[in-house]
Amino acid sequence: MKVDWTGVMPAVTTKFTANDELDLNMFEVNIQAQLEAGVNGIILGGTLGEASTLTDDEKRILIQETVRIVDGKVPVVINIAEQTTTGAVDAANKAKQYGAHGLMMLPPMRYKSTDHETVHYFNTIAKSTNLPIMIYNNPVDYKIEVTLDMFEELIEKNSNIEAVKESTRDISNVTRIRNRFGNRLNILCGVDTLALESIAAGADGWVAGLVCAFPAETVAICNLVKAGRMAEALEIYRWFMPLLELDISPQLVQNIKLAEVGTGIGTEFVREPRLPLQGEERIRVQKIIDEGLKTRPTLPDYKSI
């Protein structure tokens, strides 16, 4: 299945039971809610998916189950976040074997690679697979920036590097990428609180977090902005902003899983060392979620745009 790298692509959470096992029943409930809302793909094993805590077998199960659930409706993308080049190549090969349609790739984990090392890392993995690739560029959280010069070298050598998850927090970078590469690279915003602005500036889509709890509202904003119906999009976006800000936190997994509980499409169970929110912070986050649910907007017929 072709990955179009456009529209809303949720970075879904991994559902666990109280016994710290995969909760595939609730996972399917959430994926079905995403499909019903009209998302354009499913991304597994990102930060929200608690990838660093998952075993290889759990990743296999998640890919295979997601491919089964989506049943050809949308592509399934798996995140690659490894410490070694060999490990990343192996993960990419397994992703294809298990049925994934595309890859989202971070630079090497833990080691702060140089520009040359980062390009070599991506080149090696891209040449090892024919799956399409989206480079996740997030220097704020992962301390390695993929510059425009680095992207130029990468896309000259690898036709399967097709997109960038733009998370530099600089919206003007959308325009720089478009000016430099035209439509050669698809651009997806990777920061929830900058999504409307990024799409308005020309981004093709949104790798979203709060979509895990509020799929319809997320897709509605994206579709409305692309259709030029900015006033309607802004009304939803302004309601959404306090919730979207839960994504830009070290506890984004706990925050978003608590929101999923509020909308009935998730559980709060996280895998240690993460723990559920407690005390004043839990009260603060729950208040934001409750207010959002109480004032949840009526959406226009965004699917027919």
N, C-alpha and C positions, 0 to 999 in steps of 0.2 A: 504493500500500500504506500502511495506517495505521501510524503509529509509536506504540507503546503506552508508551514511556518507562518500562519496568519490567524487572526481572531484570538479568542481566549483559550489558553492552554493551562489548565490548573496543575499546579505542583501539589499533588494530593498528599494528604497525611497517610501514614500507615496505621491501621487500626489494630489495637492489641486487646486481649481479654484481661481480666483481673489476674489471671495466672501467667501473664507475660507471653502469651502465644498469639500468633496472628489471628485476628478476628475477621475471617473472610466473609461472614454474613453481613456485618456492618460495613465492611469495605465495599461490598456489592451494592448496598443501599446507597452509599455515597456516590459511587460511580454512576449508578442509574440516575441519580439526581443531577449529576453533571451533564449526562447525555440528554436528559429531558430539557435542560436549560439551553442546550444548543452550543456546547463547547466544541472546539475544533481539534482537540487532541487531549491526551492524558499523559502527564509527566510523572514518572515514578522515581523514588530514591533520591530526592533532593534533600535539602536541609529540613524542610517540613516533613519529609518522609522518614526522618531519623535514620538516614542512610548509614551513618557511621556505626550504628548499633545493630544493623541487620547482618545476618549470616548470608553466605552465598546461596544456601538452599532457600532461605526466605526470599531473597531477591528473585530466584528462579520461580518460586511459587507466585509471587506478586505479578511478575511479567506474564506468566502463563494464564493466571486467573483473569488479569485485566484484558488480555487478548480475547479470552473466551467471553467475557462480559460485554465488551464493546462490539463484538461480532461483526467486525468490518465497518462499523459506522464511522470511527475516527481512528487515527494512528496512535500507537502507544510508543512513548519515548522513555528511555531509561537514562538517568544521570550517571555519569562516570566521574567519580571523585576518589582517586587512588594516590598512594604514596610513591609508587614506582611506575615507570613506563611499562615494564613487563606486566605488572598487575593491571594496568589500564587496557593494554592490548588484550589480555585474557578476558577482562570484563566486557570489552566490546564484542569479542567473538562469542562469548556466552549469551550476550544480549540478543544477537542475531539468531543463535541456535534456539533460544527460548521463544522467539517470535516477535521481538521488538521491531518496530519500523524505523526508529531513529535514535540518535544519541544526543544528549546534552552533556557537554564536557567542561569541567573545571580544570584550571592549571594544577600542577602537582600539589598535593596536600602536605602540610607541615614545613617542607623545604621551600624557602623563598627563592625560586629560580630566577636567573638572569633572563633578559629578553631573548638571548640566543638559546638558552636552555628551554625556555617556554615554547618557542617556535619549534625547536627540535622535538619536544614532547608531543605537541599537537600534530606535527608532520608524521611522526612515527605511527601514531594511533590512526590518523586518517588514512594512511596508506595501507593499514592492516585490515581495513573493512571497506565495504561498499555501502554501508548504511549512511544516510545523510546526517550531518552533524550541525548542531548549534553550539557555538562557543559561549560559555557563560563568563561575561566580563564584569567582575565584581571586586575591584581593588579595595573598596572600603572594608569589606569583611574578610577577604582572602589575601590582601596585601600584594597582589600581583596584577598589574594592568596590562591588558592586551592593547597596545597602541594601534593607531591606524596604519603605521608603517609595518607593524607585525601582521596585521590582518592582510595587508597587500601581499606580503610574501606568502602567507598561508593560502590565500585563495588562488594565487597564481599556480601553486603546486598541487592543489587539492580541490577538484571540482565538487567533491561531496561535502566540503565546508560551505554551508548554504545560509547560515543565519547567525545572529548574535543576540544573546539575552543581555540587553543593555542595562547595567546596574551601576554605572559610574556615579549616579545622582546628578549628572550634568545633562539637562534636557537638550542643550545645544549640541550635544554629541550626536543626537539623532540626525540633525542637519549636516553635521560634518561627515558622518558615515554616508549619508545619501549623496552629498556633493562629491565625495571621493569615489564611491563605488556604484552610484546609480542604483539599479535594482539587482545588482549582483549578490548583495547580502540582504536578506530579510532582517528586519529589526523588530524585536519584541521587548517591550518594557518589562523589567524585572523588579520594579519597585512599586508597590501598590499605591503609594501616596503621590506618585508622579505619572500615573497611567493615562488619565484623560489628557494631560498636557502633552505627553509623549506621542499619543495617537494623533492628537491635533497637529503636532509638528511633523507627522509623516510616518510614525512607526506602524508596522504592519499588524501588530497584535500585542498581547499582554500575557506574560507568564505570571499568573495571579496566585495569591495566597488566601485572602479572605473568601475567594470563590469557593473554597472548601466548605464554608458554611452558608454562603449566599451566592449560589451559582447564577440564578436568574438576574439578579441585580448587576452582577459583574458583566455578563454577556450583554445586557441591555445598554450599559454605558458604552461599551466598545462599539456595538452596532449603531447606536445613535450618533456617536461622534463621527464615525465613518460615513454616515448618511448626511452629515451636516446639520443634524438636529441638536445643536449645541445647548440650547436653553433647556431642553428636556434632559439631556445628559448631565448638565450641571446640577439640576435639581436633585437628581439621584445621587450624584457624586458628593454633593455637600452633605446630604444625609449620611452617606457612607463613610465620610472621612474619619470620624472618631473610631470607627471599627477598623478602617484601613490602617490606622496608626498602630494597631495592635500587631501588625506585621513587622514593624521596624523596631524590634525589641529582642534582646537576647533570649527572652522567653516566648518567642513567637509561636513555637510549637504548642506550648501549654495554652497560650491565649487563644489560638485558632481552634484547638480541640475543645476548649470550653465553649467557644461560639458554636461549634458543630453540635454540641449537646443542646444548646439553646434552640437550634433549628431542627433538631431531631434526626440529624443524619451523621452522627458520630458519637464517640465516647471520649471520656477524659483520660483514659489510660495512656501513659507515656512509659518509655523504657528508661530505667535508671542508667546513668546518673540523673537524668531529668526526673523531677517530681512534680505532681500537680501543684498549682498555685495555692498559696496559703496566706492567712492573715490579711493585712490591710491591702496588699497588692491584689489578692483574690477579690476582695470587696470592690476595689476600684474597677477592675476589669469586668466583673459581673455587672456592675452598674452601667458600664458602657454598652454591654451586650443587651441588657434589659431595656435600656432606652432605645437602642436600635430596633429591637423587636417591637416595642410599643409604637414606634413612629414609622414602621416599615412602609415604604411608599407603594402606591398602586402603579404598576408598570404599564407602559403602552404596549402595543402589539409589536414588540421589537423583533420577533422572529421573522416577520414578513417583510422587513425592510430590505 
